[in-house]
Amino acid sequence: MQRNRKEQERSRITRQRLMEATVECLVEYGWAGTTTTVVAGRAGVSRGAQLHHYPTRNELVVAAVEHVARVLVDQMLDAAKTLPSGRTRTEAVLQMLGDFYAGPLFAAALELWVAARTDPALREAVIPLERRVGWEAHRLTVGLLGLDDADPAVREAVQGTLDMVRGMGLANLLTDDNARRRAVLRRWASILDSVTYAVAFSADAEESPGVSAEAFFKTP
């Protein structure tokens, strides 16, 4: 029994090393340079151990991106604990998203997305993964901003925001775009607030015509 637990723990550690090494190689070498041999060497595991856990490169890389998605959400949740409340919260959330999409985890995922465009087998594995990652990012953003995702206007505003932030992450791959990104997101935060507050005011006004607009723009 004890031996089985030790073997399971060793297996878990090996998979963890392989996934982390795969992400590092995707960022450093791109899809073409991320071979199973290179990954095994970066992870410090034998070729046989790598093949035992992930027989093909596609399986290895998809597992690594799933790992990236979990880490990304966990890091966002940790970062959310320090976000301010009140008028500055929306900008803080958007800047946090911008930092993540400009980071190495997004760069690794993007290498996989591009490769999947011309690789049918890889595309079949990546499409549901991409949808899941997109949904998690949307759900997390809605939760952090305390929005009502049931409203189509709010849902579209949040999705448009995430599309924009991902595009900024893409722009940051070739040149340092941090200063421009921060300025744009600062301005966009006020636009997003105006949309979501207007929707909230409109919905509440239908139920309580006597409520004043100041109630919705007051800092919590």
PAMI-718876 format. One record per residue (C-alpha): x, z, y; residue in three letters. Coordinates in steps of 0.1 Angstrom, whole numbers, plus 5000, padded with zeros to 4 digits. Example, Ala and Ser with C-alpha at 12.3 -4.5 7.8 and 13.67 -1.06 7.14 Angstrom:
<site><px>5123</px><pz>5078</pz><py>4955</py><zase>ALA</zase></site>
<site><px>5137</px><pz>5071</pz><py>4989</py><zase>SER</zase></site>
//
This chain:
<site><px>5000</px><pz>5000</pz><py>5000</py><zase>MET</zase></site>
<site><px>5028</px><pz>5010</pz><py>5024</py><zase>GLN</zase></site>
<site><px>5047</px><pz>4979</pz><py>5014</py><zase>ARG</zase></site>
<site><px>5017</px><pz>4957</pz><py>5022</py><zase>ASN</zase></site>
<site><px>5013</px><pz>4972</pz><py>5057</py><zase>ARG</zase></site>
<site><px>5050</px><pz>4966</pz><py>5064</py><zase>LYS</zase></site>
<site><px>5047</px><pz>4930</pz><py>5053</py><zase>GLU</zase></site>
<site><px>5016</px><pz>4925</pz><py>5074</py><zase>GLN</zase></site>
<site><px>5034</px><pz>4940</pz><py>5104</py><zase>GLU</zase></site>
<site><px>5064</px><pz>4917</pz><py>5099</py><zase>ARG</zase></site>
<site><px>5041</px><pz>4887</pz><py>5096</py><zase>SER</zase></site>
<site><px>5024</px><pz>4897</pz><py>5128</py><zase>ARG</zase></site>
<site><px>5057</px><pz>4900</pz><py>5147</py><zase>ILE</zase></site>
<site><px>5069</px><pz>4867</pz><py>5134</py><zase>THR</zase></site>
<site><px>5037</px><pz>4849</pz><py>5146</py><zase>ARG</zase></site>
<site><px>5040</px><pz>4867</pz><py>5179</py><zase>GLN</zase></site>
<site><px>5076</px><pz>4855</pz><py>5183</py><zase>ARG</zase></site>
<site><px>5067</px><pz>4819</pz><py>5174</py><zase>LEU</zase></site>
<site><px>5038</px><pz>4818</pz><py>5198</py><zase>MET</zase></site>
<site><px>5058</px><pz>4832</pz><py>5227</py><zase>GLU</zase></site>
<site><px>5087</px><pz>4808</pz><py>5219</py><zase>ALA</zase></site>
<site><px>5063</px><pz>4778</pz><py>5218</py><zase>THR</zase></site>
<site><px>5050</px><pz>4787</pz><py>5253</py><zase>VAL</zase></site>
<site><px>5085</px><pz>4790</pz><py>5266</py><zase>GLU</zase></site>
<site><px>5095</px><pz>4756</pz><py>5250</py><zase>CYS</zase></site>
<site><px>5064</px><pz>4739</pz><py>5264</py><zase>LEU</zase></site>
<site><px>5073</px><pz>4751</pz><py>5299</py><zase>VAL</zase></site>
<site><px>5110</px><pz>4743</pz><py>5296</py><zase>GLU</zase></site>
<site><px>5110</px><pz>4711</pz><py>5275</py><zase>TYR</zase></site>
<site><px>5075</px><pz>4697</pz><py>5277</py><zase>GLY</zase></site>
<site><px>5055</px><pz>4685</pz><py>5247</py><zase>TRP</zase></site>
<site><px>5080</px><pz>4660</pz><py>5235</py><zase>ALA</zase></site>
<site><px>5108</px><pz>4685</pz><py>5234</py><zase>GLY</zase></site>
<site><px>5088</px><pz>4713</pz><py>5217</py><zase>THR</zase></site>
<site><px>5096</px><pz>4705</pz><py>5181</py><zase>THR</zase></site>
<site><px>5091</px><pz>4731</pz><py>5153</py><zase>THR</zase></site>
<site><px>5129</px><pz>4733</pz><py>5148</py><zase>THR</zase></site>
<site><px>5135</px><pz>4741</pz><py>5185</py><zase>VAL</zase></site>
<site><px>5107</px><pz>4767</pz><py>5185</py><zase>VAL</zase></site>
<site><px>5120</px><pz>4784</pz><py>5153</py><zase>ALA</zase></site>
<site><px>5154</px><pz>4786</pz><py>5169</py><zase>GLY</zase></site>
<site><px>5141</px><pz>4800</pz><py>5201</py><zase>ARG</zase></site>
<site><px>5120</px><pz>4826</pz><py>5182</py><zase>ALA</zase></site>
<site><px>5149</px><pz>4836</pz><py>5160</py><zase>GLY</zase></site>
<site><px>5131</px><pz>4830</pz><py>5128</py><zase>VAL</zase></site>
<site><px>5139</px><pz>4808</pz><py>5098</py><zase>SER</zase></site>
<site><px>5125</px><pz>4773</pz><py>5094</py><zase>ARG</zase></site>
<site><px>5108</px><pz>4784</pz><py>5062</py><zase>GLY</zase></site>
<site><px>5091</px><pz>4813</pz><py>5080</py><zase>ALA</zase></site>
<site><px>5079</px><pz>4790</pz><py>5107</py><zase>GLN</zase></site>
<site><px>5065</px><pz>4766</pz><py>5082</py><zase>LEU</zase></site>
<site><px>5048</px><pz>4794</pz><py>5062</py><zase>HIS</zase></site>
<site><px>5028</px><pz>4805</pz><py>5092</py><zase>HIS</zase></site>
<site><px>5023</px><pz>4772</pz><py>5109</py><zase>TYR</zase></site>
<site><px>5029</px><pz>4741</pz><py>5087</py><zase>PRO</zase></site>
<site><px>5025</px><pz>4715</pz><py>5115</py><zase>THR</zase></site>
<site><px>5034</px><pz>4713</pz><py>5151</py><zase>ARG</zase></site>
<site><px>4998</px><pz>4709</pz><py>5161</py><zase>ASN</zase></site>
<site><px>4988</px><pz>4741</pz><py>5144</py><zase>GLU</zase></site>
<site><px>5017</px><pz>4760</pz><py>5160</py><zase>LEU</zase></site>
<site><px>5010</px><pz>4748</pz><py>5195</py><zase>VAL</zase></site>
<site><px>4972</px><pz>4753</pz><py>5193</py><zase>VAL</zase></site>
<site><px>4978</px><pz>4788</pz><py>5181</py><zase>ALA</zase></site>
<site><px>5002</px><pz>4793</pz><py>5210</py><zase>ALA</zase></site>
<site><px>4977</px><pz>4781</pz><py>5236</py><zase>VAL</zase></site>
<site><px>4950</px><pz>4804</pz><py>5221</py><zase>GLU</zase></site>
<site><px>4976</px><pz>4831</pz><py>5226</py><zase>HIS</zase></site>
<site><px>4980</px><pz>4820</pz><py>5262</py><zase>VAL</zase></site>
<site><px>4943</px><pz>4821</pz><py>5268</py><zase>ALA</zase></site>
<site><px>4941</px><pz>4857</pz><py>5255</py><zase>ARG</zase></site>
<site><px>4971</px><pz>4868</pz><py>5276</py><zase>VAL</zase></site>
<site><px>4958</px><pz>4851</pz><py>5307</py><zase>LEU</zase></site>
<site><px>4924</px><pz>4869</pz><py>5305</py><zase>VAL</zase></site>
<site><px>4941</px><pz>4902</pz><py>5297</py><zase>ASP</zase></site>
<site><px>4964</px><pz>4898</pz><py>5327</py><zase>GLN</zase></site>
<site><px>4935</px><pz>4889</pz><py>5350</py><zase>MET</zase></site>
<site><px>4916</px><pz>4919</pz><py>5339</py><zase>LEU</zase></site>
<site><px>4946</px><pz>4942</pz><py>5345</py><zase>ASP</zase></site>
<site><px>4951</px><pz>4926</pz><py>5379</py><zase>ALA</zase></site>
<site><px>4914</px><pz>4931</pz><py>5387</py><zase>ALA</zase></site>
<site><px>4919</px><pz>4968</pz><py>5386</py><zase>LYS</zase></site>
<site><px>4939</px><pz>4967</pz><py>5418</py><zase>THR</zase></site>
<site><px>4917</px><pz>4943</pz><py>5437</py><zase>LEU</zase></site>
<site><px>4902</px><pz>4956</pz><py>5470</py><zase>PRO</zase></site>
<site><px>4865</px><pz>4959</pz><py>5477</py><zase>SER</zase></site>
<site><px>4846</px><pz>4949</pz><py>5508</py><zase>GLY</zase></site>
<site><px>4852</px><pz>4918</pz><py>5529</py><zase>ARG</zase></site>
<site><px>4887</px><pz>4910</pz><py>5515</py><zase>THR</zase></site>
<site><px>4877</px><pz>4910</pz><py>5478</py><zase>ARG</zase></site>
<site><px>4867</px><pz>4873</pz><py>5475</py><zase>THR</zase></site>
<site><px>4900</px><pz>4862</pz><py>5490</py><zase>GLU</zase></site>
<site><px>4919</px><pz>4886</pz><py>5468</py><zase>ALA</zase></site>
<site><px>4902</px><pz>4872</pz><py>5437</py><zase>VAL</zase></site>
<site><px>4909</px><pz>4836</pz><py>5447</py><zase>LEU</zase></site>
<site><px>4946</px><pz>4844</pz><py>5454</py><zase>GLN</zase></site>
<site><px>4949</px><pz>4861</pz><py>5420</py><zase>MET</zase></site>
<site><px>4934</px><pz>4830</pz><py>5403</py><zase>LEU</zase></site>
<site><px>4957</px><pz>4808</pz><py>5423</py><zase>GLY</zase></site>
<site><px>4988</px><pz>4827</pz><py>5412</py><zase>ASP</zase></site>
<site><px>4978</px><pz>4825</pz><py>5376</py><zase>PHE</zase></site>
<site><px>4971</px><pz>4788</pz><py>5377</py><zase>TYR</zase></site>
<site><px>5004</px><pz>4782</pz><py>5394</py><zase>ALA</zase></site>
<site><px>5023</px><pz>4802</pz><py>5367</py><zase>GLY</zase></site>
<site><px>5040</px><pz>4792</pz><py>5335</py><zase>PRO</zase></site>
<site><px>5011</px><pz>4799</pz><py>5312</py><zase>LEU</zase></site>
<site><px>4990</px><pz>4772</pz><py>5329</py><zase>PHE</zase></site>
<site><px>5020</px><pz>4748</pz><py>5328</py><zase>ALA</zase></site>
<site><px>5023</px><pz>4753</pz><py>5290</py><zase>ALA</zase></site>
<site><px>4986</px><pz>4747</pz><py>5285</py><zase>ALA</zase></site>
<site><px>4988</px><pz>4716</pz><py>5307</py><zase>LEU</zase></site>
<site><px>5015</px><pz>4701</pz><py>5285</py><zase>GLU</zase></site>
<site><px>4991</px><pz>4704</pz><py>5256</py><zase>LEU</zase></site>
<site><px>4962</px><pz>4690</pz><py>5275</py><zase>TRP</zase></site>
<site><px>4981</px><pz>4659</pz><py>5284</py><zase>VAL</zase></site>
<site><px>4995</px><pz>4653</pz><py>5249</py><zase>ALA</zase></site>
<site><px>4959</px><pz>4657</pz><py>5235</py><zase>ALA</zase></site>
<site><px>4948</px><pz>4627</pz><py>5255</py><zase>ARG</zase></site>
<site><px>4966</px><pz>4603</pz><py>5232</py><zase>THR</zase></site>
<site><px>4967</px><pz>4624</pz><py>5200</py><zase>ASP</zase></site>
<site><px>4933</px><pz>4623</pz><py>5182</py><zase>PRO</zase></site>
<site><px>4941</px><pz>4652</pz><py>5159</py><zase>ALA</zase></site>
<site><px>4954</px><pz>4674</pz><py>5187</py><zase>LEU</zase></site>
<site><px>4925</px><pz>4665</pz><py>5209</py><zase>ARG</zase></site>
<site><px>4900</px><pz>4676</pz><py>5183</py><zase>GLU</zase></site>
<site><px>4916</px><pz>4710</pz><py>5183</py><zase>ALA</zase></site>
<site><px>4922</px><pz>4712</pz><py>5220</py><zase>VAL</zase></site>
<site><px>4887</px><pz>4703</pz><py>5233</py><zase>ILE</zase></site>
<site><px>4869</px><pz>4734</pz><py>5220</py><zase>PRO</zase></site>
<site><px>4898</px><pz>4755</pz><py>5231</py><zase>LEU</zase></site>
<site><px>4897</px><pz>4741</pz><py>5266</py><zase>GLU</zase></site>
<site><px>4860</px><pz>4747</pz><py>5269</py><zase>ARG</zase></site>
<site><px>4864</px><pz>4783</pz><py>5258</py><zase>ARG</zase></site>
<site><px>4892</px><pz>4789</pz><py>5283</py><zase>VAL</zase></site>
<site><px>4871</px><pz>4773</pz><py>5310</py><zase>GLY</zase></site>
<site><px>4841</px><pz>4794</pz><py>5302</py><zase>TRP</zase></site>
<site><px>4862</px><pz>4826</pz><py>5301</py><zase>GLU</zase></site>
<site><px>4877</px><pz>4818</pz><py>5335</py><zase>ALA</zase></site>
<site><px>4842</px><pz>4812</pz><py>5349</py><zase>HIS</zase></site>
<site><px>4827</px><pz>4843</pz><py>5334</py><zase>ARG</zase></site>
<site><px>4856</px><pz>4864</pz><py>5347</py><zase>LEU</zase></site>
<site><px>4854</px><pz>4850</pz><py>5382</py><zase>THR</zase></site>
<site><px>4816</px><pz>4856</pz><py>5384</py><zase>VAL</zase></site>
<site><px>4821</px><pz>4892</pz><py>5371</py><zase>GLY</zase></site>
<site><px>4849</px><pz>4900</pz><py>5396</py><zase>LEU</zase></site>
<site><px>4829</px><pz>4887</pz><py>5425</py><zase>LEU</zase></site>
<site><px>4797</px><pz>4904</pz><py>5413</py><zase>GLY</zase></site>
<site><px>4777</px><pz>4872</pz><py>5415</py><zase>LEU</zase></site>
<site><px>4745</px><pz>4861</pz><py>5399</py><zase>ASP</zase></site>
<site><px>4755</px><pz>4832</pz><py>5377</py><zase>ASP</zase></site>
<site><px>4718</px><pz>4824</pz><py>5369</py><zase>ALA</zase></site>
<site><px>4715</px><pz>4808</pz><py>5403</py><zase>ASP</zase></site>
<site><px>4725</px><pz>4771</pz><py>5401</py><zase>PRO</zase></site>
<site><px>4740</px><pz>4772</pz><py>5437</py><zase>ALA</zase></site>
<site><px>4763</px><pz>4801</pz><py>5428</py><zase>VAL</zase></site>
<site><px>4773</px><pz>4786</pz><py>5394</py><zase>ARG</zase></site>
<site><px>4782</px><pz>4753</pz><py>5410</py><zase>GLU</zase></site>
<site><px>4802</px><pz>4770</pz><py>5438</py><zase>ALA</zase></site>
<site><px>4822</px><pz>4791</pz><py>5413</py><zase>VAL</zase></site>
<site><px>4829</px><pz>4761</pz><py>5391</py><zase>GLN</zase></site>
<site><px>4839</px><pz>4740</pz><py>5421</py><zase>GLY</zase></site>
<site><px>4863</px><pz>4768</pz><py>5431</py><zase>THR</zase></site>
<site><px>4879</px><pz>4769</pz><py>5397</py><zase>LEU</zase></site>
<site><px>4883</px><pz>4732</pz><py>5397</py><zase>ASP</zase></site>
<site><px>4900</px><pz>4734</pz><py>5430</py><zase>MET</zase></site>
<site><px>4923</px><pz>4762</pz><py>5420</py><zase>VAL</zase></site>
<site><px>4933</px><pz>4743</pz><py>5388</py><zase>ARG</zase></site>
<site><px>4941</px><pz>4712</pz><py>5409</py><zase>GLY</zase></site>
<site><px>4963</px><pz>4734</pz><py>5431</py><zase>MET</zase></site>
<site><px>4981</px><pz>4746</pz><py>5401</py><zase>GLY</zase></site>
<site><px>4988</px><pz>4710</pz><py>5391</py><zase>LEU</zase></site>
<site><px>5002</px><pz>4703</pz><py>5426</py><zase>ALA</zase></site>
<site><px>5025</px><pz>4732</pz><py>5423</py><zase>ASN</zase></site>
<site><px>5042</px><pz>4718</pz><py>5392</py><zase>LEU</zase></site>
<site><px>5065</px><pz>4694</pz><py>5411</py><zase>LEU</zase></site>
<site><px>5069</px><pz>4712</pz><py>5445</py><zase>THR</zase></site>
<site><px>5065</px><pz>4748</pz><py>5458</py><zase>ASP</zase></site>
<site><px>5030</px><pz>4747</pz><py>5471</py><zase>ASP</zase></site>
<site><px>5024</px><pz>4784</pz><py>5474</py><zase>ASN</zase></site>
<site><px>5021</px><pz>4786</pz><py>5512</py><zase>ALA</zase></site>
<site><px>4996</px><pz>4758</pz><py>5515</py><zase>ARG</zase></site>
<site><px>4976</px><pz>4771</pz><py>5485</py><zase>ARG</zase></site>
<site><px>4973</px><pz>4806</pz><py>5500</py><zase>ARG</zase></site>
<site><px>4962</px><pz>4792</pz><py>5534</py><zase>ALA</zase></site>
<site><px>4935</px><pz>4769</pz><py>5517</py><zase>VAL</zase></site>
<site><px>4922</px><pz>4797</pz><py>5495</py><zase>LEU</zase></site>
<site><px>4920</px><pz>4821</pz><py>5525</py><zase>ARG</zase></site>
<site><px>4898</px><pz>4796</pz><py>5542</py><zase>ARG</zase></site>
<site><px>4878</px><pz>4788</pz><py>5511</py><zase>TRP</zase></site>
<site><px>4871</px><pz>4824</pz><py>5505</py><zase>ALA</zase></site>
<site><px>4850</px><pz>4826</pz><py>5537</py><zase>SER</zase></site>
<site><px>4832</px><pz>4794</pz><py>5527</py><zase>ILE</zase></site>
<site><px>4824</px><pz>4808</pz><py>5492</py><zase>LEU</zase></site>
<site><px>4812</px><pz>4840</pz><py>5508</py><zase>ASP</zase></site>
<site><px>4789</px><pz>4821</pz><py>5531</py><zase>SER</zase></site>
<site><px>4774</px><pz>4802</pz><py>5501</py><zase>VAL</zase></site>
<site><px>4768</px><pz>4832</pz><py>5479</py><zase>THR</zase></site>
<site><px>4756</px><pz>4855</pz><py>5507</py><zase>TYR</zase></site>
<site><px>4731</px><pz>4828</pz><py>5518</py><zase>ALA</zase></site>
<site><px>4718</px><pz>4825</pz><py>5483</py><zase>VAL</zase></site>
<site><px>4715</px><pz>4863</pz><py>5479</py><zase>ALA</zase></site>
<site><px>4697</px><pz>4865</pz><py>5513</py><zase>PHE</zase></site>
<site><px>4673</px><pz>4837</pz><py>5505</py><zase>SER</zase></site>
<site><px>4664</px><pz>4852</pz><py>5471</py><zase>ALA</zase></site>
<site><px>4659</px><pz>4887</pz><py>5485</py><zase>ASP</zase></site>
<site><px>4639</px><pz>4874</pz><py>5515</py><zase>ALA</zase></site>
<site><px>4614</px><pz>4859</pz><py>5491</py><zase>GLU</zase></site>
<site><px>4607</px><pz>4893</pz><py>5476</py><zase>GLU</zase></site>
<site><px>4612</px><pz>4914</pz><py>5508</py><zase>SER</zase></site>
<site><px>4605</px><pz>4894</pz><py>5540</py><zase>PRO</zase></site>
<site><px>4614</px><pz>4924</pz><py>5562</py><zase>GLY</zase></site>
<site><px>4651</px><pz>4927</pz><py>5551</py><zase>VAL</zase></site>
<site><px>4676</px><pz>4918</pz><py>5578</py><zase>SER</zase></site>
<site><px>4706</px><pz>4895</pz><py>5573</py><zase>ALA</zase></site>
<site><px>4730</px><pz>4922</pz><py>5584</py><zase>GLU</zase></site>
<site><px>4724</px><pz>4940</pz><py>5552</py><zase>ALA</zase></site>
<site><px>4741</px><pz>4912</pz><py>5533</py><zase>PHE</zase></site>
<site><px>4770</px><pz>4908</pz><py>5556</py><zase>PHE</zase></site>
<site><px>4778</px><pz>4945</pz><py>5560</py><zase>LYS</zase></site>
<site><px>4811</px><pz>4956</pz><py>5544</py><zase>THR</zase></site>
<site><px>4803</px><pz>4977</pz><py>5513</py><zase>PRO</zase></site>
//
